[in-house]
């Protein structure tokens, strides 16, 4: 059964192979086989990517003015500014007019709040006064009832009964006198006129007695009942009036308090709106939070640079300022190299503008997700944004410089290595074709890391052996014909 072979790495030009390695002799009309000599010595495993220089830390200044506005003045790009210096002035003339109008609205709301506050205080005083009067009326009604029941009525009753007793005694006396007068008249001791006078006195006393008796009956039966009902009704009415007054006072106070809360809410609303407009006017003046070199955000995005009169919108990025003196290199790492790279690895950075200068750096951060913009341009391309910190670039590096970052994955002082195109993989194993007297010999090897040009040979080859640069990828290989080499700790 045939097995599929996959070559690792990329080829080196044939002319270079001849110079570095050698060319085997070939019969006339056949292509000569190129061989590479197994080298022994120092080897650097690295990943090289191109990117750009950016500040290690930076702050992006955005438009905080709501809606759309235009730029009145703008600091030139690349200028070194000091902290607090004006970078951009946005047009907020319409908001200034809105502020003047809002100030009038705010003052009206404040006046209405003061009126509502005074109205509540007046209502509280008026309610307290009304309740106090109603309580007094209720108390007086109860006192009047008590005075009648325990004072006026008993007094009238005693007086009326006394009057009745006196009248009754007077009737008796008048009757006795009249009886005596009749005897005296019969004996001619008194005149008929005197007898008639005594009779009239008796009858008059009888009438007074009957009148006193009737008045007592009226007092006990009608007058007392009516007066008692009246006083009790007054107590009840005054009690109900007091309850109505209390409820009415509570309702009036609650209404005044509700009106005050509404005025307070309206005042706060207008005050917040006024403060917001004032803040928006202040935000129209964008100042530098620290010293640094001005970079337009649009320039970083590959767009037209900012200019005076240009319209901008809320949250739009306008200017980028560094917040630290150090720089960083921003590069994208292909997913194939990602497994070999980790944070903390050393990096050598070279800039196109400074060809003779090499800056030392370190891998600071690797994004967990690929670059969406590049993924959108090419769905099959997955590159992960990586940040390389360069602590010693002050005074030389500039924001936006093109650079090449060489990430040092591993460094070996003395190892064996061959060009990557000499090694093929089949069924998860690595093989080379070694030049021998009887022809090329297939041999299994254990490989280490590669740098896209050379791959480390851990075991299976010796220094100065020659291996084919063009292994027969289409040839079938029998497992029993392959030389086995032991595994090492690096390959396990």
C-alpha positions in Angstrom: 0.0 0.0 0.0 1.4 3.4 -1.0 1.9 6.1 1.7 1.6 9.9 1.2 4.7 12.1 1.9 4.7 15.7 3.0 7.9 17.9 2.8 8.5 20.3 5.6 9.9 23.8 5.0 10.6 25.7 1.8 13.2 25.1 -0.9 16.5 26.9 -1.3 17.6 28.1 -4.7 19.6 25.5 -6.7 22.5 27.8 -7.2 22.8 28.3 -3.5 22.6 24.6 -2.9 25.5 24.0 -5.2 27.6 26.5 -3.4 26.7 25.4 0.1 26.4 21.7 -0.4 27.4 19.9 -3.6 26.2 18.3 -6.8 26.4 14.6 -7.4 27.6 13.2 -10.7 25.0 12.1 -13.2 25.1 10.1 -16.4 24.8 11.9 -19.6 21.2 13.1 -20.2 20.1 12.7 -16.5 19.6 15.5 -13.9 22.3 15.6 -11.2 21.0 15.1 -7.6 21.7 17.9 -5.2 22.9 17.0 -1.7 23.3 19.0 1.5 25.9 18.2 4.1 24.8 17.7 7.6 26.1 20.7 9.5 27.1 20.9 13.1 27.3 24.1 15.0 25.1 26.9 16.5 21.5 27.2 15.4 18.9 29.8 16.1 15.2 28.9 15.8 13.3 32.0 15.1 10.1 33.4 13.6 10.3 36.6 11.5 7.3 38.9 10.9 6.8 42.4 9.6 4.9 45.0 11.5 5.0 48.6 12.8 6.3 50.6 15.7 3.6 51.8 18.2 3.8 53.4 21.6 3.9 50.8 24.4 1.0 52.6 26.0 -1.2 55.2 24.4 -4.5 57.0 25.0 -7.1 57.5 22.3 -8.9 60.8 22.4 -12.5 60.7 21.1 -15.2 63.2 20.4 -17.5 63.3 23.4 -19.9 65.9 21.9 -23.2 64.4 21.2 -24.3 64.1 17.6 -22.2 65.5 14.8 -20.1 68.6 14.9 -17.2 70.1 12.9 -13.6 70.9 13.7 -12.8 74.6 14.2 -9.1 74.3 14.9 -6.7 71.3 14.9 -3.1 70.8 16.1 -0.8 69.6 13.3 0.0 65.9 13.2 3.4 64.9 14.5 3.7 68.0 16.8 5.1 67.4 20.3 2.5 68.9 22.7 2.6 69.6 26.4 0.0 68.5 29.0 -3.1 70.7 28.9 -2.4 72.1 25.5 -5.5 72.4 23.2 -5.5 69.8 20.5 -8.9 70.2 18.9 -11.6 72.8 19.2 -15.1 71.6 18.0 -17.9 73.8 16.9 -20.6 74.0 19.6 -22.1 77.4 18.8 -25.6 75.8 18.6 -25.1 74.3 22.1 -24.1 77.7 23.5 -27.5 79.1 22.3 -29.1 76.1 23.8 -27.4 76.8 27.1 -28.8 80.3 27.2 -32.3 79.0 26.6 -31.9 76.3 29.1 -30.6 78.7 31.7 -34.0 80.6 31.5 -35.9 77.3 31.8 -33.8 76.4 34.8 -34.5 79.7 36.5 -38.2 79.3 35.9 -38.1 75.8 37.4 -36.2 77.2 40.4 -38.8 79.9 40.9 -41.6 77.3 40.7 -39.7 75.2 43.3 -39.5 78.1 45.7 -43.3 78.8 45.3 -44.1 75.1 45.9 -41.9 75.1 49.0 -43.6 78.2 50.4 -47.1 76.8 49.5 -46.3 73.6 51.4 -45.2 75.6 54.5 -48.4 77.8 54.3 -50.6 74.7 53.9 -49.0 73.1 56.9 -49.6 76.1 59.1 -53.2 76.5 57.8 -53.9 72.8 58.4 -52.5 73.0 61.9 -54.7 76.0 62.6 -57.8 74.4 61.2 -57.2 71.3 63.2 -56.6 73.2 66.4 -59.9 75.1 66.0 -61.8 71.9 65.2 -60.3 70.3 68.3 -61.3 73.2 70.4 -64.9 73.1 69.1 -65.0 69.4 69.8 -63.7 69.9 73.3 -66.2 72.7 74.0 -69.1 70.6 72.7 -68.1 67.8 75.1 -67.8 70.3 77.9 -71.2 71.8 77.1 -72.7 68.3 77.2 -71.0 67.5 80.5 -72.1 70.9 81.9 -75.7 70.3 81.0 -75.8 66.7 82.2 -74.1 67.4 85.4 -74.8 71.0 86.1 -77.6 72.9 84.3 -80.2 70.1 84.2 -79.8 68.9 87.8 -79.9 72.5 88.9 -83.1 73.2 86.9 -84.6 70.0 88.1 -84.0 70.8 91.8 -85.2 74.3 91.4 -88.4 73.1 89.6 -89.1 70.5 92.2 -88.5 73.0 94.9 -90.9 75.4 93.2 -93.4 72.6 93.0 -93.0 71.8 96.7 -93.5 75.5 97.6 -96.6 75.7 95.4 -98.0 72.6 97.0 -97.4 74.1 100.5 -99.0 77.4 99.4 -102.0 75.5 98.1 -102.4 73.8 101.4 -102.0 77.0 103.4 -104.4 78.8 101.1 -106.9 76.0 101.5 -106.6 76.0 105.3 -107.1 79.7 105.4 -110.1 79.6 103.1 -111.7 76.8 105.3 -111.0 78.9 108.4 -112.4 82.0 106.7 -115.7 80.1 105.9 -116.1 79.4 109.6 -115.4 83.0 110.4 -117.8 84.2 107.8 -120.5 82.0 109.2 -120.0 83.6 112.6 -120.0 87.0 110.9 -116.4 87.7 111.9 -115.3 88.5 108.4 -117.0 90.0 105.4 -118.0 88.1 102.3 -115.4 90.0 100.4 -112.7 88.7 102.6 -114.0 85.2 102.2 -114.0 85.6 98.5 -110.4 86.9 98.6 -109.3 83.9 100.6 -111.1 81.6 98.1 -109.4 83.4 95.3 -106.0 83.0 96.9 -106.6 79.3 97.4 -107.6 78.8 93.8 -104.7 80.9 92.6 -102.3 78.8 94.6 -103.9 75.7 93.1 -103.2 77.2 89.6 -99.6 77.9 90.6 -99.2 74.4 91.8 -100.6 72.9 88.6 -98.3 75.2 86.6 -95.2 74.2 88.6 -96.2 70.6 88.3 -96.6 71.0 84.5 -93.3 72.7 84.2 -91.6 69.9 86.1 -93.2 67.4 83.8 -92.1 69.4 80.7 -88.6 69.6 82.1 -88.3 65.9 82.8 -90.2 64.7 79.7 -89.5 67.1 76.9 -87.0 69.9 77.6 -84.3 67.6 79.1 -84.6 65.1 76.3 -84.4 67.8 73.7 -81.4 69.6 75.3 -79.6 66.3 75.9 -80.0 65.3 72.3 -78.9 68.7 71.1 -75.7 68.7 73.2 -74.9 65.1 72.2 -75.5 66.0 68.6 -73.1 68.9 68.9 -70.4 66.6 70.3 -70.9 64.2 67.5 -70.9 66.9 64.8 -67.8 68.5 66.3 -66.1 65.1 66.3 -67.0 64.5 62.7 -65.9 68.0 61.8 -62.6 67.4 63.5 -62.1 64.2 61.6 -63.0 66.0 58.3 -60.6 68.8 59.1 -57.8 66.3 59.8 -58.4 64.4 56.6 -58.8 67.6 54.6 -55.6 68.9 56.1 -53.7 65.7 55.4 -55.0 65.7 51.8 -54.0 69.3 51.3 -50.5 68.8 52.7 -50.1 65.6 50.6 -51.1 67.5 47.5 -48.7 70.4 48.4 -45.9 67.8 49.0 -46.7 66.1 45.7 -46.5 69.4 43.9 -43.3 70.2 45.7 -41.8 66.9 44.7 -42.9 67.5 41.1 -41.2 70.9 41.1 -38.1 69.4 42.7 -38.0 66.7 40.0 -38.5 69.2 37.3 -35.8 71.5 38.7 -33.3 68.6 38.9 -34.2 67.5 35.4 -33.6 71.0 34.1 -30.4 71.4 36.2 -29.0 68.2 34.9 -29.8 69.2 31.3 -28.1 72.5 31.9 -25.1 70.9 33.4 -25.0 68.4 30.5 -25.1 71.2 27.9 -22.4 73.0 29.9 -20.3 69.9 30.0 -20.8 69.3 26.3 -19.5 72.8 25.6 -16.4 72.1 27.8 -15.8 68.7 26.1 -15.7 70.6 22.7 -12.2 71.7 23.8 -10.0 68.6 23.7 -6.8 69.0 25.6 -3.7 66.8 25.9 -3.9 64.7 29.1 -0.1 64.4 29.0 2.8 65.4 26.8 3.5 63.5 23.6 3.5 63.4 19.9 0.2 63.9 18.1 -1.0 61.2 15.8 -4.3 61.4 14.0 -6.4 58.3 14.5 -7.5 58.4 10.9 -3.9 58.1 9.8 -3.5 54.9 11.8 -6.6 53.5 10.0 -5.4 54.4 6.6 -8.0 57.1 6.1 -7.8 60.7 5.1 -6.2 62.8 7.8 -8.2 65.1 10.0 -8.6 68.7 8.8 -10.3 71.9 9.9 -14.0 72.0 8.9 -14.3 68.2 8.8 -17.4 66.8 10.4 -16.9 64.3 13.2 -19.4 62.2 15.2 -19.8 61.2 18.8 -17.3 58.5 20.0 -15.2 58.9 16.9 -11.4 58.4 17.5 -9.6 61.6 16.7 -6.1 61.7 18.2 -3.7 59.1 19.7 -1.1 60.2 22.3 1.5 58.0 23.9 1.3 57.6 27.7 4.8 56.1 28.2 8.3 56.7 26.8 8.8 53.1 25.6 7.7 51.6 22.3 6.3 48.3 21.1 6.3 46.5 17.8 2.9 45.3 16.6 3.1 42.2 14.4 0.8 39.4 13.2 1.8 35.8 13.8 0.6 33.1 11.4 -1.3 30.3 13.1 1.3 27.8 11.9 4.0 29.6 14.0 1.8 30.2 17.0 2.5 26.9 18.7 6.2 27.8 19.0 5.7 31.3 20.4 4.9 32.3 24.0 5.1 35.5 26.0 8.5 36.3 27.5 10.5 35.1 24.5 13.3 37.5 23.4 12.9 39.4 20.1 15.3 41.3 17.8 13.6 44.3 16.1 15.0 46.0 13.1 13.4 49.1 11.5 13.6 50.1 7.9 14.4 53.7 8.9 17.3 52.5 11.1 18.9 49.6 9.2 22.1 49.6 11.4 20.2 49.5 14.7 18.9 46.3 16.4 16.5 46.8 19.3 16.0 44.2 22.0 12.5 43.3 22.8 10.3 40.7 24.5 6.9 39.1 23.5 4.5 40.9 25.8 1.1 39.7 24.6 -0.5 37.4 22.0 -4.1 38.0 21.1 -6.5 35.0 21.8 -8.3 35.6 18.5 -7.1 36.2 15.0 -7.1 39.6 13.3 -10.7 40.1 12.1 -9.7 42.6 9.4 -7.2 40.3 7.8 -9.6 37.4 8.2 -12.3 39.4 6.4 -9.9 40.1 3.5 -8.7 36.5 3.3 -10.9 33.9 5.3 -8.1 31.3 4.9 -5.5 33.6 6.5 -5.5 33.4 10.3 -2.9 35.7 11.9 -2.9 36.6 15.6 -1.9 40.2 16.6 1.2 40.0 18.8 2.8 42.8 20.9 6.5 43.1 21.4 7.7 45.5 24.1 10.9 47.5 23.2 12.1 49.2 26.4 15.2 50.9 24.9 13.8 52.8 21.9 13.5 56.3 23.3 14.9 59.0 21.1 15.3 56.8 18.0 12.0 55.0 17.4 8.9 56.9 16.0 5.3 55.9 16.0 4.4 54.2 12.7 7.8 53.1 11.6 8.0 49.8 9.6 9.9 47.0 11.3 10.8 43.4 11.2 10.6 41.4 14.4 12.7 38.3 14.8 11.3 36.2 17.7 13.9 33.9 19.2 12.2 30.6 19.9 15.3 28.7 20.8 19.1 29.0 20.5 21.5 26.1 20.4 25.3 26.3 20.7 26.2 23.1 18.9 23.6 20.8 17.2 23.1 19.0 13.9 20.9 20.5 11.3 19.9 20.2 7.6 17.8 22.2 5.2 14.1 21.7 5.9 13.5 20.4 2.3 15.7 17.4 3.0 13.1 15.9 5.5 9.8 14.3 4.5 7.2 13.0 6.9 5.2 9.8 6.4 2.7 8.3 8.9 3.9 10.8 11.5 7.6 10.0 11.2 10.5 11.9 9.7 12.8 10.5 6.9 15.8 11.6 4.9 17.6 10.1 2.0 21.3 9.7 2.8 23.9 9.5 0.0 25.7 6.1 0.0 28.1 4.1 -2.2 25.2 2.0 -3.5 22.8 5.0 -3.9 20.5 6.9 -1.6 19.6 5.2 1.6 16.2 5.9 3.3 16.7 6.6 7.0 14.4 7.5 9.8 15.4 10.5 11.9 14.2 12.4 14.9 13.8 16.1 14.3 13.5 19.1 16.6 12.4 22.7 15.9 12.9 24.5 12.5 13.2 28.1 11.5 11.7 27.7 8.0 15.2 27.2 6.6 17.0 24.6 8.7 15.6 21.9 11.0 17.4 20.4 13.9 18.4 16.7 13.7 18.2 15.1 17.2 19.2 11.6 16.1 19.6 9.5 13.0 22.4 11.4 11.2 26.0 12.2 11.7 28.0 15.4 10.9 29.3 15.6 7.4 26.9 13.0 6.0 25.2 14.1 2.8 21.4 14.0 2.4 19.3 14.6 -0.7 17.8 18.0 -1.3 15.2 16.5 -3.5 13.8 13.4 -1.8 11.6 11.1 -3.9 8.2 12.1 -2.5 6.3 9.8 -4.8 8.2 6.6 -3.9 6.6 3.9 -1.8 8.4 3.1 1.4 8.2 -0.3 3.2 8.2 0.0 7.0 10.7 -2.9 7.4 13.2 -1.1 5.1 13.3 2.0 7.4 16.2 2.3 9.9 14.8 2.9 13.4 16.3 5.4 15.8 15.5 5.7 19.5 13.3 8.5 20.8 14.7 11.3 22.9 13.2 13.4 25.7 12.7 16.3 23.2 10.6 14.2 20.8 8.5 12.4 23.3 
